[in-house]
Amino acid sequence: MTDAQETAADSSLRTTGGAPPDDVEPAPIPLLEPRDGIPPVITDEESLAEVIAAFAAGTGPVAVDAERASGYRYGQRAYLVQLRREGAGTALVDPVACPDLSGLGEALSGVEWVLHAATQDLPCLREIGMVPSRLFDTELAGRLAGFPRVGLGAMVEGVLGFVLEKGHSAVDWSTRPLPEPWLRYAALDVELLVDLRDALEKELDRQGKLDWARQEFDAIASAPPAEPRKDPWRRTSGMHKVRRRRQMAVVRELWEARDRAAQRRDISPGKILGDGAIIEAALAVPANVHALAALNGFGHRMGRRQLEQWQAAVERAKALPDAELPQPGQPMTGPPPPRAWAEKDPAAAARLSAARTAVSALAQTLNMPQENLITPDTVRRVCWEPPAVPDAASVAAALAGYGARAWQVEQVTPVLVAALAAGARTKE
């Protein structure tokens, strides 16, 4: 039993029925109901004001979660926000009925927000005015602490000994009214989040990683909003099959037509036209609506008007002059793909091989995923263009320049210096 589990075993959460003997692993306890019941969903400004006042008067960290309707609606907006704080209880807020939650965000300014997989929820929370200045990410904490499974259900069960019901994670949260079982699930998602945070903090401290985790959390909280993707159509599933520029133009026109329709109708793009159908049309470049209708994804259930809409996109791509056709691939902003290194720069390939081996060994020693120790992209960049004199000071500066946190620089610099030297010897 880890210190984190002992913390949970000693907490008031495990007092019902008495604590188990020290030599017996306690059976997970199903968590079926929120301890205070299912709170009413906040859908008006008066009720929201009461919640804001209650959470401003609460104490300690605040657990925060958001539910989206991925796969059902366009974009990644929040359709339910759940919060829990000592002294305030649990609140379920409908951001469709109350789209401006900046007052709630301001009331919690300076308070530590506890989220699970924070980077997934922060964009949709930011859209409604909720931006934390401090946070604790229980998923990332689990990764740094070396837990093999870091989903919320697995963490709550492994650390706290409770089983969360996860049957509603992929439902359409834009549904109104929200069914009671969904609301129960949503309330339970924040029920034990602060308890999990406390147990993980103790475990990280025991492992000497608490300061590392705090640096990671600060980096997430201070990160600016992500820039919009350049040429998002290039991420169409199956794009690797498309080789010719004219075919690429078909993908682009169909993708953009689908995106406009999805945004207008507020429907997930995949429900309007699948990626597979876009690729089929791009490879075939159909001559007319009849040829389009014969392709996979444009079946008999698609109406004539829809088929004409998609064929019009194909015709736009066919009519483009060569100068306006998309170029293969995307502009390179960093090193080439590693598979090309051996041919382009054998010395760099040797450096990368040595660095990967060294970083992997260090990650195993520290009991954490390699990508959390240092991003693979950072390693590639340092190996492709190493400092002229790859000593500790220059390698540390290079890592920091690519955004590595201080703890990562401290841990990774020695092994990278040695790997760069070993890679150089290999090619001599």
N, C-alpha and C positions, 0 to 999 in steps of 0.2 A: 504494500500500500504506500503510495507516494505521500509526501507532506500535504499536497493539495487534497488528496482524499481524506487524510486525517483531519484536515481543517474542516471539511464538510461533515465528517462523522461527529466532530465535536460541536457543530453548530446547532442552533435551535431547530433547523430544518429536519434534523434526524432524531429529535427527542421523543416523538410519539412512539410509544411502545418500548422505549429504552434503547440505548446504544448497543450494538452487537458486540460479542466478545472479540478481543483483539485478534484472535487467531482464525476468525471466520470472516470470509469475504461477504459483505452484506448483499442480499439480492436486490436488484434495481427495483425501485418503487414507482409504479405508474402514477404520473401526475395528471389527474383527470379534471380537476376544477381549480380555477384561480382561488387563492386563499380568501379574497374579498368578494368572490363572485364575479360575474361578467359585468363590467361597467357599461352604462348606456353610451352609444356612439354620439360624439359631440358634432352637431350639425348646424349650430347657430352661434352668433357672436356673443350672446349673453352667457351661454354655457361655456363658450371658449374663454371668456374673461374669468369665469370662476376657476377653470382649470389652470389658467396662467397664474392667478393669485395663489392657488394651492401649491403649484410646483415651485413658485418663487419662494414660498415659505417652507418648503421641504428641506431636508438635510441630506448631505452626502451625495454620491454620484447619482446620475439619472440614467436609467436603461432606456435606450431608444431603438426602435425598429420601424421599418416601413415595408408595406406590401405593394408590389407593382402588378401589372397585368401583362407581363411578358408573354408573347405568343398569342395574345388576344387583341391588344390595342396598339396603336402607333406610338412609338417612343417609349420612354422609361419613367413616366410620371408616377408619383405616389398616389395610391387610392385609399390607403389607410396608414395612419401613423400611430404607433403604440409607444407609451411612455410609462415608466414606473419609478417612483422615488420615495424614499423613506419620509413618512409624514404626509405624503400626498396620495399614496396608493397608485392605482393603475388608471390610465386614461386612454381611450380609443378616440382618435380625432379623424373626421372625414375631411380630407383636403380638397375634395370636390365641392362640398358645401361651404367649407372655410378655406379658400385658396391662399389666403395670406396668413401664414403662421409666424411672421417675423416678430410679433409681440411675444409669442411663446419662446422663440429663439433668443430674444433679448433677455427675457426673464431668466433664462438658463445660461446667460453669458458668464464665463468664468467657472462654471460648474463642469466637472468632468463627465463627459458623455460616454456611456458604455454601449458599444455596438459590436455585433458579430459580423465580420467581413465588412468593415466600414466603407471600403472603397466602392462597394456595390450600392450602398444606400445614400452616401453623401451627395452624389449628383442630384437625385430626385428630392432630397431634403433641401438642398441649396435652392432649387427652383421655387420652393414655397417659403423661403426666408429663414430656414433653420440651418445655421452654420456653427459648428462647435469651435471653441478656441482651445479646448483640451479634450482628449479622448483616450479611451482604453479599448483596444480591439481584441476581443476574446479569441477570435480565430487566429490572428497573427500571434497572440501570446501563446496559444497552443502549439503553433509551428515552432516558435523560438524555443519552447520548453521541450520539444521533441515528441509530442504526442503523435501517434501514427494516424489517427483519424481526428479531423478538426471541424467537422460539421457540428452545428449547434447541438443536435440531438446526441451525437456521440460524445461530445464534450460534457454535456450535462449528466449523461449516464456514467461516463468513466470517472468524472471528477466528483460529482455531487451525489451519484447513486440514484438519480431519478430518470424515468423514461418519459420523454415528451412525445405526444401524438403528432406525427408529421404528415398526416394524410391530406392536408389542404394546402401544401406549399405551392402547388402549381395550378391552383384554381383561378378563375377569372375574377380578380378583386375589384373590377369595375362594376360588378353586379350590384344592383340596388333593389330592395334592401339586402344587406349582407346577412346570410343565414346565421342562426345562433351558433351552430357547430364551428363555423369559420371564425366567428368572434371569440369563441372560447379558445380556439387554437392561437389566435392572434394575441390574446391576453397572456396565455401561457408562455409565449415566446419571450416576453420580458419579465416573467415572474421570477426567474432565478438568475437573470443576467448579472446583477450586481453581486450575488453570492458566488457565481462562477468567477467573476472578476477578482474578488477577494482571495479565493482559493488559488487562482493562477498567479496573482501577485506574490503570494507566499512561496509558491513553487519556483517562480522565476528568481526570487531573491535567494532561495536555497541554492540554486544553480549558478548564482553570480551573474545572471543575465537581466536583472531588473532594469539597470540603467540602459542596456541595449534596447530593451523593449520601449522604454520611455523615449529614446531617440527616434525609434521607428514611429511611434504614435505622434510625436511632435511633427515629424516630416509629413505624415498624412494630413494632419490638421492644418498645416501651413501651406500645403500644395495648392497652386492655383487651379482653377477649372481646366479640364483637359481641352486642348484645341480640337476643333472639328477635324475629322479624318479627311485627308486629301484623297480624292477619287475613291470614295467608299464602294463604288460599283466593282472595283477590282477584287473585293473580298467575297464576291459571289461564289458560293460553294460549287466546285467543279471547274473553276476558272483555269486551272492548269491544263485543261484539255483544249483551250482556245489559243490558237497559235497565230492566226492571220489578223492583220490590223482591221480589216473590214469586219471580220467576225467579232473582234473586240468592240467595234463601234456598235454592233447589234446588241451586245451585252449592255453597253452603256445606255443606249436609248431605251431598251426595255426596262432596265433597272430604274432609270429616272422616271419613266412613265408610271411604273408600278409605285414608286415612292410618292409621287404626286397624288395618285389615286388613294394610296393608303393614308396619307396625311389628311386628305380631304374627307375621307370616310371614317377616320380614326379607327383603323383596323390594322392589325399586324400585316406587314407586306407579304409574308409567306402565305397568308390566308387568301390573298388576291391572286398571286401567281408564284409558284414555287421556283426556287433557284434552278432546279433540274430542268424545268421547262424553258427558262431563259437560256441555259446552256444548249439545250436541244435546238432552239431556234437559231442561236448564233452559229452552231456548227452546220446547220442545214441552209441558212439564209433563204427561207422559202420564197418562191416567186409570187405567191398570191395567198388569199385567205384559205382556199381549199388545201393547199400544200401545208399551210400552218396548222390547220385543224387535224391533219393526219399525224402530227408529232405528239410524242408523249407530253402530257401536261396540258394539252389544248384539246381535251376530249369532247365527247358529245354533249356533256352537261354545260359547256361554255356557250353562251349565246352569240348570235351573229354580230351584235354590236360590240361585244367584248373582243371577239376575234379581229374585227376591223380595227379596233383600238390598238391591239398588239401588232397587227400587220402594218399599221401606219408608222409605228416606231421602227419596224424593220426597214420600211421604205425610206425613212429619214436617214438611217445608217447607210443604206445602199446609195443614196444620192450625194453623200458627202464627198467633196473633192479629196484627193489623196493627202493634201497638206493638212487637212483637218482630222484625219484619222488618228486615234490614240496610238501612242508609241508602246511597244512591248515593255513589260516590266514597269517599275516605278523608279523615279530618280534616286540614285544611291546617296544616302546621307551618312553612311558609315562604311565599315568593312564589307567586302563581298561575302557571299555565303561561304561558310567554312569548307564546304566540299570542293570549292574552287581554289583553296589556298595552296594546296600541294603543287598545282601547276603554275599559279600566278607568283607565289612567293614561298618556296620551300622552307626558308628560314622562319618565316612567320608561322607556317604550319607546324614546325617543330616546337616553336615557343608555345603555341596554343595547346598542343598535345601535352606538353609538360605542365602547363598552367592548369589545365582541366584536371589532370591527375592529382596535382597538389591541392587544389581547392576542394575537390571531392573528398580527399582524405581528411582535410581539416574539418569540413562539414560533418563528416562521420564522427570525428573525435568530439566535436561540439554538440553532437546529437541534434542536428537541425537540417532542414532541406537546403541543398546547395544554393538554390535561387534566393533564399532568405539570407544566406551568408553574404553573397555578392551576386548581382545580376549577371547572367551569362553574357549579355551585351557589353557590360563594362569590361569583363575579362577579354572578350574579343577585341575591343577597341585598344586596350593596353597592349595586347599581343601584336596587333596589326601595325600599330605605330608606337613602339615603346620609346621611353625617354632615351635621349642620346647616351646618357650614362645611367643605366637602370639601377641606381642605388636606392636605399630606403627612402631618402627625402624626395627624390624625383618620382618614384612610383607612388608614394603616398600623395603627392601633389596631383598626380594624374588621376588617381582614384577619386580624390575629393572633387576634382574638376568635372568628373562624370556623375557627380551626385551621391557618391558613397557617404554614408554617415561616419562619424568619428570612430565608432566602435568597429565598423567594418574595415575602415582604413587600418586601424590598429591590429586587427586579427589577420587580415589578408596580406598586408604589405610584405611581411617576412617570407611567406611562402611564394608570393609572386616574384620577389627579387631572386629567390633561389631557382624558381622555375624558368625565369627569363635567362638566367645564366646557364642553366642546364640545357635549355633549348639551343642556346648559341653554341655550346660545346658539341651538341649532337650534329650540327651542320658543318663543323670544322673538318 
